[in-house]
Amino acid sequence: VQLQASGGGLVQTGESLKLSCAASGRTYNMYKMGWFRQAPGKEREFAASIRWSGGDTYYADSVKGRFTISRDNAKNTVYLQMNSLKPEDTAVYYCAADRNNFGYNYWGQGTQVTVSS
């Protein structure tokens, strides 16, 4: 599975961004996809995930109520709508895929999100 993330950029506090992650290759048996982020000097952390079948969503407390994850099964694409962005949301955002419920073993290249105060 290859993952291509896009949509990052520089915004001001309170603004919005929408990230996209397109999956290609062996996308059958996709179990879930997720977004993770890594801020400078910090470890990578979970942000949101979505089950490919059924669409159940999960969020980190830090983004709950501001971020929305969604998917388009026909396009094999997952999105992350980020609203009310804060400077602490600044990070490289990575999408990841879990086939067959074996864990996140496919990762995209990351897209930079910078929120200025």
Buried (B, 14 or more C-beta within 10 A) or exposed (E): BEBBBBBBEEBEEEBEBEBBBBBEEEBEEBBBBBBBBBBEEEEBEBBBBBBBEEEEBBBBEBBEEBBBBBBEEEEBBBBBBBBEBBEEBBBBBBBBBBBEEEEBEBBBEBBEBBBEE
